[in-house]
Structures are given as structure tokens and as C-alpha cells.
Amino acid sequence: MKLIAQIVGGIVLVIVMALLTVFVFSTQALNRVVEYSDTSPPIPKDSASIARGRHLARAIGKCVDCHGDDLGGMVLADQMPFARLVGPNLTTGRGGIAADRTDDDYLRAIRHGIGVGGRALVLMPAKAYWHMGDDDVAALVAYLRSVPPVDRELPPSEFGLVGRFALLRGELDAMFDAKDMDHMARRSAPPAPDSTADYGRYLANIGGCTHCHGPTLSGGPIPSGPPDGRPAANLTPEAIGAWTEADFFKALREGVRPNGTPIDSTQMPIRMTREMTDLETKAVFKYLQSVPAKATGGR
């Protein structure tokens, strides 16, 4: 019996040490500081800039998709022991994070996906927002500072044991944009707002089209999406080359394809894209028609 007890005790010790190792190394990975270089533009306070920021937060950047229509935050997924993922409360209300955030904090989070303390933020689409021009990012921050306080206390995002093991295996890297971005790269000034392919490219970048549909817009599985999620559609002329501008408007505003089939609104944020202006929608359509045709799934 003593031998059996020693064997069982040894096995338990090995398991405990293994779990402790996973916890320690995954915590180090989550807390790793990411360096960046950027300069905060002056934040305006005029009503036109705040209105522009609201439009960016809803129709273009789709902040409300993860943080809620009131930006008071929401639980995105609660699947422990894998992970609990939360879009935090961005207001100054109880449970909100805005009261002690500086303009630099906002800029770092939006353009670089880096939180207070230098840690990479989970599910922050910084690869998309990195392209945001100074005027737009300043307007977005101005709007975020203007929203009414929402009292909503939420738990923090957290990775359970299964998630931490996947983290160490590199299986969750796509959930942390900040980890493989070039934070020192120089940013080109955005084109002037107009119904041109160039402005459409800018909107497609900051609006997350390339984030979900891939750099080539040819679709396929979304790296940061759920394992059982549908693949993103092909947006190149290979798939939508025959679409008219009217077809594209109907898709983004009504969620209906030219053949009459519905677009899954749980995958495609129709409730946000329907708020895009005519100019913006035309610009994005022109851009999509200008990209090289690619086979579906090439991203």
C-alpha cells in the first residue's frame, strides 16, 4: 500500500508541476510587453468631429459589435476552461475603463492593440485600425470620451487551463494582433473621402474587411474566429465580379445577395454596414472590383 501511495503521489506531483508550468509560462506570454512607436494627434471637441467618431465606431470600425451599442461592454464568449472573452466597458460609468485612460492609452489600444502596461489586447483588430489616419483616430477618441457613462461591471477576459495550453502551442496567436505587427512602420496619409477605389481601400482596411476576408479579400476560415464559424466569403471579382453597384448596396444594407439568399448577419455585421454612407459604399465597391481575382480561401 505504501508503494502504491508513493506512485500515486508521484503522479499527482508530476501533474501539479505540469499544470503550474503551463500557468507560469502562459502568464508570462500574456504579460509580455509590446514596444511601439506612434504620436497622438490632438483630440478635437467640436460636434462635427464627435459625429464623425460616432460614425466610425458604428458603421466603419464596428466597435459596437464587441463593446455593445452603448459601449458599456459585453461578454463575447464564456467557454471555460478554454476562455472567457469580454469586450470591456469603454465608458466612465461603474465598471468602465475610460476614467483613467489618457489619449496615448486610446491611441495605443486602437492602432496597436496594446493595453495599459504594454500587454497585447485580445481580439482587438489593431491590424485594421493601424491604417486609421490621424483625423479619424482623433475623432474616434473624441467620440469615446463623449459617450454617456454606463454602469456595467463585467469580469475581465481570462484564459482557462485549456486555453492557456493552446496559447503556449501558438494556436491562439491570431487573437492577439499586437504580437506580430510592425509597430514601428510608417503610416501613409489616407486619401480624401471620395467615391474612389483608393478611399475604398482605406475603408476596407480600417473597417475590417481585410481582417476577416484576408489581405487578398479571397475569404476562407477566419483565424481569430470560432472553430465552428463559417468561412469568410470571397470578395474578389472571382466571386462578385458580376455584381452591380446596386447588388452591393443591397448586400450591405439589406443583407441579401443578388440571387435572393440571405447573408448570415451573425457573421457579416449588416446592422453596422447599413449605416455606411452612399459615398463610402460606392468607394468600397469600386475597390473590390479593382482587386485581382483570387480563388476562394487563399486569403
N, C-alpha and C positions, 0 to 999 in steps of 0.2 A: 504493500500500500504506500509505503514511504517513497519508493521508486516512482510509482505512478503519479504521486503528488508532485514530485520533483519535475517529472516530464511535463505534466500539465502546467505547472508553474513556469517552466522554461518557455513553453509555447505561448502562454499568456504574456510573458515578459517580451518576447520577440514581437508579438502583435502590438503591444503597447508602444514599444520603441519604433516600430514601423509607422504607426499612426502619428506618433509625436514628430517623426521625421517629416512626414507629409505636411503636417500642420506648420512646422517651423519653416520649411523651405517655401511652401506656398505663401505664407505670410510675408516672407522676405520678397517674393516675387510681386505680391500685391502692393507692397510698400516701397518698391524701387522708385527712386526719384528720376524723373524725366527732365532733361535740360531743354530749354527752348530759347528762342530769340524773337522778340516782337516789340512793337511800340504801341501803346494805347492811344488812339485818336481822341480828341476832345469829345466829350459826351454832350450832345445838344439837349435843350429842354423845351424847344418850341413844339407846338402841337402837330405841325406837319411831319417833323422827324419822328415823333412818337407814333403817329398814324402809320408811317412807313414801317416802323419797327413792329407794330401790331400785325401788319400785312405779312411781313417776313416771318414772324413767329407762327402765323397760321397757314397762309397759303403756300409759302415758299419753303421755309426751313422746317415747318411742321413740328415745332416744339411742343404744341398741344397734344400731339399724338402720344408722347411719353409722359408729359407733365400735367395733362388734363386741360380742359378748356379754360379753367380759371387759373391754371399754372400752380395749383395747390398740391400737385403731386399725385401719384397713384402707384399701386403695386402692379407691376407688369407681369410678374410670374412668381409663384410661390411653390417651388418644387423641391423642397428639402428631402433628402440630404444632398441634392445637387446644388441648388442655389435659390435664393430669394432676390429678385431683381426689382428695384424700386426707382421710379422717376421722382426725384426729390421735390419737395415744396419750394418753389422759387420765389415765394412772396415773403413779406416781412411779418406775416402772421405767426401764431404759435405753431412751432414745428418747422417753420420756414428757415431758409439759409441766407436770405438776402440782406438781413440787417447788418451783418458784419463783413459783407463782401465789398472789395474795392473794385474800381474799374479794371485794374490789372487782373484781378481774380476772374472777372467775367470774360475778359479777352482770352486769358489763358485757357479757360474751360471751353469756350466756344470754338476758337480757332485751332486749339492744340489738344483738346481732350484731357487737360491736366487739371487736377483739383488742387485744393489748398494742401500745402505740404509737398507738392510735386508729384503726387501719385497719379497714374493713369486712371481715367474715369471709365467705368464700364458702360458699354452701349452708347457712348457719346459719339455721334457721327462727325468727328472732327476732320476726317479726310474730306468730307463735303464742305464743311464750314470754313476750312482753311482758305478756300478760294474767296471768301466774302470780303469785299472791298471795305475800305475804312469808313466810308459814309454809311454803308449798310450795317456793318457791325456796330457802329456808334449808335445808329437809330435803334437797332435791336436792344442794345443795353439800355438806352433811354426808355424804351417801352417796358422792359423788365423792371426797371426802377419805378415805373409809374403805376403798375398794376395794384389793385386793392389787396390788402392783407387777407389771407385765407388761413383760418385756424384749422390745421390738419396735421396731426402728429403721426408720422409714419416710421416704421422700422427702417434701418439702413439696409442697403444691398449687402448680401452676405453669401459666401460660398460654403456649402457643407462639405463633408468629407469626400463624397463622390466628385463634386465639382472641383475641389482642391487637387484631387488626384489627376483629373482631366487637365487642370491648369498646368500642372508640372509636366504633363506629357505634351504640352503645346497645342492641345486640342481646342483651347478657348482663345487663342491669340486674336482671332477676328473680332472678338468682343471688346478689344482694347485698341482703338485706333492709334492712340498715342505711342504705342510700343514700336511701331515700325514706320512712323512718319519722319520726313526730313524737316525737323523743326527749325532748321537754320536757313531753309530755302528762301529765295526772294520771290515775292508775290507780284504778279503783273497787275497793273491798274485795270479794273473792269471796264468793258465798253459802255458807252452811254446807253440808257434804256431806249430801245427801238425794236421794231419787229424784224430783227435781223438774225441770221444764224449765229453770229458772234455773241450777241446778247443771249440767244437761246442756249448756247454752250455754257455761258456763265450761270444762267438759271438752272440748267440741268446739273451742274456741279454743286452749287450751294443748296439746291433743292433735293439732293439725294438721289437723283435718277441714276447717276453712275455708281452710287453707293450700293443700291440694290440690284440694278441691272448689269453692273460691271463696267469697267473702264471702256470697253468697246460697245456697251449697251446691247450685247447679244444675249443677255439673260443667263439662266441656269440657276443652280442652287445658290441661295444667299448664305455666304459664310457665317455671318453673325445671326442668322435666323434660326428658328427652332428646327430640330432634326426632321420633324414631320411636316414642316412648312412646304408650301408649293414653290416650285422654282419660279424665278422672275421671268417675265416674258421677254422675248426678243423685240427690241425697239428699232432695229436697223431696217433698211429697205428690203432686206431678205424676207422680213415678216410683214412689215407695214408699208412697203413701198407703194402699194396700190391704194392706200388710204388717201382720202381727200382731207383738206383742212377742216371741212365740216365734220367728217368722221372723227377727226382728232378732238375737236371741240366736244362732240357728243360723248366720246370716251372719257374725257377728263371731267365733264360736268354732269353727265348722267350715269356714267359707269356702264355704258353699253357699247359693244363692238359693232362694226358695220354689218355683221351678219345677224345682229339682234341678240346675241348671247351676252349675259351679264358678266361684268368684271367683278371678281371677288373683292368686295370692299374691305375685308379683313386683311387682305394683302396689299391692295392698292388704296391709298388714302384719298378716295374720291371726295369725301366731305371737306378736305382741305384744297384739293386741286380745283374744285369747282369755284373757289374764291379767287383764282388767278384772273388777272385782267385779260381782255382781248389781246392787247399788245404782247403780254407775256406768253399767252398760249400760242399765238402765231409765231413768236420767236422760237419757242421750243420746237414747234412742228417743223419750222424751216431747218433748224439744226439737225433734228432726227433724220430728215430727208437728205441731209448733206453728208452724213457719216458713211463710211464704207459698209457694204452689205457683209454680214457675218453669219455663219451657221449658228443655230441656236445652241446655247450652252458654252460658247467659247469665252464668255465674259470679257 
